[in-house]
């Protein structure tokens, strides 16, 4: 099987279930940004030497792949028939428990921090901002085609976790977070 099909050359693509839409469709935008987030997370993990973060990151990457499949499948009946998983409450709880665990290593925030520090920390900050963008796209899609609240909650919580991971990367490398100093 070849990697190219030529079916997308005119600016259309297939959603899972057969419907063809323009590549600018909100649904394509949402799952495309989740895919971009997954790639950014992979790049951040490649820069990290933290074994526990690699294990956590791989679990998140698998969940993001499932979320992308969910977003690419508009018909709930087709999702059920094809076995496309939806975000589960347990995944959101897992993100929250990881945030709590990792925050235990950190000093409380007293100011906003700028993205930066180690290369791995900076990469996790980039992943965080891509996550926020993916969340905004999913919110726009949800306004037209309700997704259910779990997908939106997952992305919201994941961006929080990515922020904490960036801080942990700095802390473990003994590199201070970069504080924001407002001009005044």
N, C-alpha and C positions, 0 to 999 in steps of 0.2 A: 504494500500500500504506500502510495506517495504521500508526502507531507502536504503537498498543495493540491487543491481541488479546482481552483479557478472559480468556484461558486461565489466567492466574495468580491470578485473583481469589479462589480458594479455598485459596491457600497452596501450590500445586504449580507445578512448572515442568518443562520438557522438557530432558533432557540431549541432547547431540548424539548421534544414533543412535536417538532416539525414546522412550527410557525416561522415564516421568514419576516424579518424586520430590517429596517435601516440600521446601520452600525452606530448611528447617533441616538438610537432609542434609549430611553432612560434605563431600561432593564440591562441593555448591553453595557451602558456606561457604568452601572452599579457593579455588575459582575467583573467587568474589566478592571475596575479600580480595586476590587478585592484581590484579583489576580496580581495586580501591581503591588499591592500591600504584601502579598505572599512572597513575591520576588525580593522586595525590600527587606523583609524579615530574613529571608535566606541569606542575603548579602550581609546583614548585621550579624547573623549567627556565624558566618564565615570569618568575621573579624574577632569574634569572642573566643576566649580560651576557657570559659566557664562551663564545666560539664553539666551542672544542674540547669543552666540556662539553655544549653543545647537540647536537653531532653524536653524541657518545657516548650521550647521553640518548635521542635518537630511536632509535638502534639497540637500546637496552635496552627502550624502549617497544614496539617491534615484537616483540622476543623475549618480553616479558611477555604480549602479545596471543596469541602462539603457545602460551605455557605455559598461559594460561587456556583456550584451545581444547583442549589436551591434557587438562587436568583435567576439562573438561566432557564428555569422550568416554571413557566407561569401557571400552568394548569395543575391544581392540587390533585386531581384524579390521576394525571400522568405521573406526578411526583410519587404518589403512593404505589402505582403500578410498577414504576421503574425502580422503586426502592431508594429514591433520593431522600437523604436524611434532612430533617429540619434541625435547627439549633435547639439543644435541650437545655432546660433550666440547670442541669448538673454541670454543663460546660461553663455557664456564667458563674455558678458557685465556685467552680474550680479556679477561674480567673480571680475571683475575689479572695479566695484563700491564698493564692500565690502572691497577690498584692500584699496581703497582711503578713505573710511569711517574709517577703523580701523587705518590706518597710521596717521590719524588726532590726535590720542591719543598718538603717539609715538614721541620721540625725533629723529631727523634725525640720520641715521647711520654715524658714523665717522670712524668705523673700522669693520672688520669682527667679527662676534660673534660665539662663540662655542655653540653647542647644550647643553642646560642645563637650570638651574634655578629651577622653581617649577616642581613637578612631571607632571603636565598637560602640561607645556611648553615643557619639555623634550619629552613627548609622541607626541606632535604635530611636534616636530623636527623629530622624528622617522617616523611619517606619511609622512612628507615632503620628506625624503630620499626614502621611498618606492614609493612615487609618481614619483620621478625622475627615479627610476628603471622601473616602469611601463611605463613611457614615452619612455625610451630607447627601451623597448621591442616593443612598438607600432611603433616606428620609424623603427626598423628592419622589422617588419611585413609590414609596409607601403612600404618599399623598394622592397618587393616581390609581395605584393597584395595591391595596393593603397587603402587607407582608406578614402581619402579626408582630407583636412587640419583641419577640425574642431575638430576631436578627439585629434589630436596632440596638437592643440592650447589649448584645454580645460585642458589637463594634465599639460602643461607648465604653464599656468596661475594658476592652482590649487596649484602647488608646491610653487609658489610665495605667494599665500594666506595663505598656511599653515605656512610658515615662519613668516609672519606678525602676524598670530594668536598666534604662540609661543611667540613672543615678547609682544603681548598684554596681554597674560596670566601672564607673568612676571611683566609687568608694573602695572596691576591691583592689583597684590599681593604685590606690592612695593618691588619686588626682581629685582635687576639689571641684565641686560643681562651679559653674561660671555664674556668679550672681548678676542679676539685672541691677544696674545703677541708673535710675531715672535722671534725665537731665533736669536741672532745676535751678 
